[in-house]
Amino acid sequence: MFPSSTLRVLPVLIYLRNHNNMTDISKALIIVGIALIITGLCLHMFGRIPGIGRLPGDILIKRENFTLYIPITTCLLISAVISLIFLLWNQK
């Protein structure tokens, strides 16, 4: 009926036909690309993203020849925003 090599490829083709994951991946890549463009434009226009960085809760240690900046609050804020975006995006 089918050669043995076709039998190995056939389930993959049926899966790809039934599950249109490529459109999900392409949507995600387009959204990531738009976000990168917006971030790049903000960095170009303002020198940094307005409202992000040097928030209360970020740790800044300055010494003579040493500066350590640990953006804890900034990371939490960015994580919350990204989580909210994915939560809204996955609700259909």
C-alpha positions as CSV (number, residue, x, y, z in Angstrom):
1,M,0.0,0.0,0.0
2,F,2.5,2.7,1.2
3,P,6.2,2.4,1.3
4,S,7.7,2.3,4.8
5,S,9.2,5.8,4.4
6,T,5.8,7.2,3.6
7,L,4.3,5.6,6.7
8,R,6.8,7.5,8.9
9,V,6.1,10.9,7.2
10,L,2.3,10.4,6.9
11,P,1.5,11.1,10.6
12,V,3.6,14.3,10.5
13,L,1.7,15.5,7.4
14,I,-1.7,14.7,9.0
15,Y,-0.6,16.6,12.2
16,L,0.5,19.6,10.3
17,R,-2.7,19.7,8.3
18,N,-4.9,19.4,11.3
19,H,-3.0,21.8,13.6
20,N,-2.2,25.0,11.9
21,N,0.7,26.0,14.2
22,M,2.5,27.9,11.6
23,T,0.0,30.7,11.7
24,D,0.5,30.9,15.5
25,I,4.3,31.1,15.1
26,S,4.1,33.7,12.4
27,K,1.7,35.8,14.5
28,A,4.1,35.6,17.5
29,L,7.1,36.6,15.3
30,I,5.2,39.6,13.9
31,I,4.2,40.7,17.4
32,V,7.8,40.3,18.7
33,G,9.0,42.2,15.6
34,I,6.6,45.1,16.2
35,A,7.6,45.2,19.9
36,L,11.3,45.4,18.9
37,I,10.6,48.2,16.4
38,I,8.6,50.2,19.0
39,T,11.4,49.7,21.6
40,G,14.1,50.7,19.1
41,L,12.1,53.9,18.2
42,C,11.7,54.8,21.9
43,L,15.4,54.2,22.6
44,H,16.3,56.3,19.5
45,M,14.0,59.2,20.4
46,F,14.3,59.3,24.2
47,G,17.7,57.7,24.8
48,R,15.9,55.2,27.1
49,I,12.4,53.8,27.5
50,P,10.4,56.4,29.4
51,G,9.2,55.2,32.8
52,I,11.6,52.2,32.9
53,G,14.7,52.2,34.9
54,R,15.7,53.8,38.2
55,L,12.4,52.8,39.8
56,P,12.1,52.5,43.6
57,G,13.3,49.0,44.5
58,D,16.1,49.0,42.0
59,I,19.5,48.6,43.6
60,L,22.3,51.1,42.7
61,I,25.7,50.8,44.3
62,K,28.3,53.4,43.4
63,R,32.0,53.2,44.3
64,E,35.1,55.0,43.0
65,N,35.6,52.9,39.9
66,F,32.6,50.7,40.2
67,T,28.9,51.0,39.6
68,L,26.5,48.1,40.2
69,Y,22.9,48.5,39.0
70,I,20.4,45.7,39.8
71,P,17.0,46.5,38.3
72,I,14.8,44.3,40.5
73,T,11.6,46.4,40.3
74,T,12.1,47.1,36.6
75,C,12.4,43.4,35.9
76,L,9.2,42.7,37.8
77,L,7.4,45.4,35.9
78,I,8.5,44.1,32.5
79,S,7.6,40.5,33.5
80,A,4.1,41.6,34.6
81,V,3.5,43.5,31.4
82,I,4.7,40.6,29.2
83,S,2.6,38.1,31.3
84,L,-0.4,40.4,30.8
85,I,0.2,40.6,27.0
86,F,0.4,36.8,26.7
87,L,-2.7,36.3,29.0
88,L,-4.7,38.6,26.8
89,W,-3.3,37.1,23.6
90,N,-4.2,33.5,24.6
91,Q,-7.8,34.3,25.4
92,K,-9.9,33.5,22.4
